[in-house]
Amino acid sequence: MERQSTTLPRSTLTVQGALQAERLGQHLAASGNRFTHVFASDLQRAVKTAEALLVAQPKDHGSPELTVRQLSQLREQDFGFYEGKPFYARQRDSKKSGKENHRSKHHDDPGFQDVESKESMAARTGTFVSDHLSPLVEEETLERNNVVAIVSHGILLSHLWRSILGIYAKDRTTVALASGVSIGNGGVALLEYLGGWSNTGYLELDVTRSSPRTEDLLLAHCTILIRTVNGKEHLRGLKRARGVGSSQYDEGQKKIESFFKKTKPS
């Protein structure tokens, strides 16, 4: 699962973001990941990041032509009235945050839309797991191994991870950490909270069905191996593009390498 940040519903990928997405795709491909399914939030930045994963995939690995499955269920939290607006500072004479004070004053205004609740996001991610992820877990066999990429946004991905735990590993005893991976203080006590996500940071999981099919497919019948938490290996050595890093990415823009002819070997 990869994280793509967003501040506005139609925000575009920046030049720096495009470089990070390209690096991520190359890193995952070089690590041997051959995707069979790619899901993404239908917001443009996430879609472009997911497409970068596909571009980096080897063309001869035998999988059919892949496309990005865009889903509104994977959108970032809907901030309603506050979408794209500046942070409201806490008032000195109030114990409430500035946003809470603002909400209490304007909640009944015409057209006011509150921030999406945690319950709503949990419902969205639970539906995604049930409708799209669980069927792929169920159909896996010794001959077929599904490799799934999910590109979404920081807040939503935290809820998605908790939905995966809640459906597939309710008692947490079927969850393990790969060698060298730690969570919180080094244990697994706080599995629900893996910490923050860096931009294009990724969570890598192995989900394996551990018992025959039953009428009720739950991840209690699966094992989960956490291989990577907030992976950022692909960002090593990547410097911020000064002056243009935050500019909107233009797909038609040439890279500097394209201006130099490659000499053909004699």
C-alpha positions in Angstrom: 0.0 0.0 0.0 1.5 3.3 -1.1 0.7 6.7 0.3 0.1 9.8 -1.9 -0.6 13.0 -0.1 -3.3 15.4 -1.2 -4.8 18.8 0.0 -7.4 19.4 -2.6 -9.7 16.8 -4.4 -8.3 17.8 -7.8 -4.7 18.5 -6.8 -2.2 17.4 -9.3 1.1 15.6 -9.0 4.1 18.0 -8.5 7.4 17.6 -10.3 8.9 16.3 -7.0 6.0 13.9 -6.6 6.5 12.5 -10.1 10.1 11.9 -9.4 9.2 10.1 -6.1 6.5 8.0 -7.9 9.0 7.0 -10.7 11.6 6.0 -8.1 9.0 3.9 -6.2 7.9 2.1 -9.3 11.5 1.3 -10.3 12.3 0.1 -6.7 9.3 -2.2 -6.4 10.0 -3.7 -9.8 13.6 -4.2 -9.0 12.6 -5.9 -5.8 10.7 -8.6 -7.8 7.2 -7.3 -7.5 5.1 -8.3 -10.5 1.7 -6.8 -10.0 -1.5 -8.6 -11.0 -3.8 -5.9 -9.7 -3.5 -2.2 -9.1 -6.1 -0.2 -7.2 -6.0 3.6 -6.6 -7.9 6.5 -5.2 -9.6 8.3 -8.1 -7.9 11.5 -7.2 -5.4 12.5 -9.9 -2.2 12.4 -7.8 -2.9 8.8 -6.7 -3.8 7.7 -10.2 -0.6 9.1 -11.6 1.4 7.5 -8.9 -0.3 4.1 -9.6 0.4 4.5 -13.3 4.1 5.1 -12.5 4.1 1.7 -10.9 2.8 0.1 -14.0 5.2 1.9 -16.3 8.1 0.4 -14.3 6.9 -3.2 -14.6 8.8 -5.4 -17.0 6.9 -6.0 -20.2 7.8 -9.7 -20.4 6.8 -11.0 -17.0 3.8 -12.8 -18.5 0.9 -10.9 -16.8 -1.8 -9.5 -19.1 -1.9 -5.7 -19.8 -2.7 -4.0 -16.5 -4.7 -0.9 -15.9 -5.3 1.1 -12.7 -8.7 0.4 -11.1 -9.8 3.8 -9.8 -12.1 3.7 -6.8 -13.8 6.5 -4.8 -13.6 4.2 -1.8 -9.9 4.9 -1.6 -10.2 8.7 -1.6 -8.6 10.7 1.2 -10.8 11.8 4.1 -13.4 14.4 2.9 -12.7 17.6 4.8 -16.0 19.1 3.7 -16.1 22.9 4.4 -12.5 22.9 5.4 -11.1 21.4 2.2 -8.3 23.6 1.0 -8.8 26.2 3.7 -6.1 27.4 6.1 -5.7 25.9 9.6 -7.8 27.6 12.2 -5.6 28.4 15.2 -6.7 27.7 18.7 -8.2 30.7 20.5 -6.4 31.7 23.6 -9.5 31.8 25.8 -10.8 28.4 24.6 -10.0 24.8 25.3 -11.3 23.9 21.9 -9.2 23.9 18.7 -9.8 26.7 16.3 -11.5 24.3 13.9 -13.9 23.1 16.7 -14.8 26.7 17.6 -15.4 27.5 13.9 -17.5 24.4 13.5 -19.7 25.3 16.5 -20.3 28.8 15.1 -21.0 27.8 11.5 -22.4 24.2 11.7 -25.9 25.4 10.9 -24.9 27.7 8.1 -26.5 26.9 4.7 -24.2 24.6 2.7 -21.9 23.7 5.6 -20.4 20.3 5.2 -18.6 18.8 8.2 -15.3 16.7 8.0 -15.9 13.1 7.2 -16.0 10.9 10.3 -13.7 8.1 11.3 -16.7 5.8 11.1 -17.4 6.7 7.5 -13.7 6.1 6.5 -13.7 2.8 8.3 -16.9 1.8 6.4 -15.3 2.8 3.1 -12.1 0.8 3.7 -14.0 -2.2 5.0 -16.1 -2.3 1.9 -13.0 -2.1 -0.3 -11.4 -5.1 1.6 -14.6 -7.1 1.3 -15.4 -6.3 -2.3 -12.0 -6.2 -3.9 -9.2 -7.6 -1.7 -10.9 -10.6 -0.1 -11.9 -12.2 -3.5 -8.2 -12.1 -4.5 -7.1 -13.7 -1.3 -9.7 -16.4 -1.7 -8.7 -17.3 -5.3 -5.0 -17.7 -4.6 -3.6 -21.2 -5.2 -0.2 -22.7 -5.4 -0.2 -21.9 -9.1 -1.5 -18.4 -8.8 -0.1 -15.7 -6.5 -1.8 -12.3 -6.6 0.4 -9.3 -6.1 -1.7 -6.2 -5.4 -0.7 -2.5 -5.2 -3.1 -0.1 -3.5 -2.3 3.6 -3.8 -4.2 6.0 -1.5 -3.6 8.8 1.0 -2.1 9.0 4.5 -5.2 9.2 6.7 -7.3 6.8 4.6 -4.4 4.2 4.5 -4.3 4.1 8.3 -8.0 3.1 8.3 -7.4 0.6 5.5 -4.7 -1.1 7.5 -7.1 -1.3 10.5 -9.8 -2.8 8.3 -7.4 -5.4 7.0 -6.6 -6.3 10.6 -10.2 -6.3 11.7 -11.3 -8.6 8.9 -8.3 -10.9 8.5 -6.6 -11.1 11.9 -9.1 -10.2 14.7 -7.1 -11.8 17.5 -3.7 -10.6 16.1 -2.1 -14.0 16.7 -1.7 -14.6 13.0 0.3 -11.4 12.4 4.1 -11.5 12.4 6.9 -9.1 11.7 9.6 -9.9 9.2 13.2 -9.8 10.4 14.4 -6.3 11.1 10.9 -4.8 11.1 9.6 -3.1 14.3 6.5 -1.2 15.3 6.3 1.4 18.1 8.7 0.3 20.8 9.7 -2.7 18.8 6.8 -5.1 19.5 3.4 -5.8 18.0 1.3 -4.5 20.8 0.2 -1.4 18.8 -0.4 -3.1 15.5 -3.4 -0.8 14.8 -1.2 2.3 14.7 1.9 2.0 12.5 2.8 5.6 12.6 2.9 8.3 10.0 3.3 7.8 6.2 5.9 9.6 4.2 5.0 10.7 0.7 5.2 7.5 -1.4 6.1 5.6 1.7 4.8 2.0 1.4 3.5 -0.8 3.6 4.4 -4.3 2.3 2.4 -7.3 3.4 2.2 -11.0 2.7 -1.4 -12.2 3.2 -1.7 -16.0 3.0 -4.9 -18.1 3.4 -4.1 -20.6 6.2 -7.2 -22.8 6.1 -9.7 -24.1 3.6 -12.5 -22.0 2.3 -15.5 -21.5 4.6 -18.8 -19.8 4.1 -17.4 -16.8 6.0 -14.1 -15.7 4.6 -12.3 -13.7 7.4 -8.7 -12.9 7.8 -8.8 -15.0 10.9 -8.2 -17.8 8.4 -5.1 -16.0 7.1 -1.6 -15.1 8.2 -0.2 -11.7 7.7 3.6 -11.1 7.5 4.5 -7.4 7.7 7.6 -7.0 5.5 8.0 -3.2 5.4 6.5 -0.3 7.3 6.7 3.2 5.6 9.3 2.0 3.2 11.4 4.8 1.8 14.4 3.1 0.3 13.5 4.4 -3.1 13.9 8.0 -1.9 17.6 7.6 -0.9 19.7 10.1 -2.7 16.8 11.9 -4.2 17.2 15.6 -3.7 14.4 18.1 -3.9 14.3 19.8 -7.3 15.0 23.4 -6.4 12.6 26.0 -7.7 10.4 23.6 -9.6 9.8 20.8 -7.1 6.4 22.1 -6.0 5.4 23.0 -9.6 2.7 21.1 -11.3 4.1 18.1 -13.2 3.7 18.3 -17.0 3.8 14.9 -18.7 4.9 16.5 -21.9 8.0 18.0 -20.3 11.2 16.4 -21.4 13.8 15.1 -18.9 17.2 16.6 -19.2 18.7 13.2 -20.2 16.6 13.4 -23.4 18.7 16.3 -24.7 21.9 14.2 -24.8 22.3 11.6 -27.6 23.3 8.2 -26.5 26.4 7.0 -28.3 25.8 3.6 -30.1 28.3 1.0 -29.2 30.7 0.3 -32.1 
